[in-house]
Amino acid sequence: MRERTQADDICQGAYNRALLDLILPPMRMAAKDAGYAITVHGSLNRDIDVVAIPWREHHVKDADFLVQMLAGAIAGVAGRCNPQKDWEEKPHGRRAKILLVWCGETTGHLDLSVMPVIRKEEPPCAA
């Protein structure tokens, strides 16, 4: 396989920025419905790095539900989005999954990281 060049980053980056402009608004709406906020991280030169952060106190859905919501939102705009099967464990309890996005004949890689939900403990009832 050949080495990646600056031209590769420029072309892939342009595709990723255009794709992100299309899919980010519906992704944010879907994430909000699942109790998350979405932010973009990284240069976009190779892939699209997205972080989902639990945002609501209650009724936050699990990460697998979030992925299905996001994949549906993306597919509604781009035409096709296939989440890869396995989660990868990352530092601080973060989990990551790749979503392959097809728009026309070009494939984009969306690298989704989901921060863990930390439930607030309820104080014990006074007897």
Rosetta blueprint (number, residue, H / E / L):
1 M L
2 R L
3 E L
4 R L
5 T L
6 Q H
7 A H
8 D H
9 D H
10 I H
11 C H
12 Q H
13 G H
14 A H
15 Y H
16 N H
17 R H
18 A H
19 L H
20 L H
21 D H
22 L H
23 I H
24 L H
25 P H
26 P H
27 M H
28 R H
29 M H
30 A H
31 A H
32 K H
33 D H
34 A L
35 G L
36 Y E
37 A E
38 I E
39 T E
40 V E
41 H E
42 G L
43 S L
44 L L
45 N L
46 R L
47 D L
48 I E
49 D E
50 V E
51 V E
52 A E
53 I E
54 P E
55 W L
56 R L
57 E L
58 H L
59 H L
60 V L
61 K L
62 D L
63 A H
64 D H
65 F H
66 L H
67 V H
68 Q H
69 M H
70 L H
71 A H
72 G H
73 A H
74 I H
75 A H
76 G H
77 V H
78 A H
79 G E
80 R E
81 C E
82 N E
83 P E
84 Q L
85 K L
86 D L
87 W L
88 E E
89 E E
90 K L
91 P H
92 H H
93 G H
94 R L
95 R E
96 A E
97 K E
98 I E
99 L E
100 L E
101 V E
102 W E
103 C E
104 G L
105 E L
106 T E
107 T E
108 G E
109 H E
110 L E
111 D E
112 L E
113 S E
114 V E
115 M L
116 P L
117 V L
118 I L
119 R L
120 K L
121 E L
122 E L
123 P L
124 P L
125 C L
126 A L
127 A L
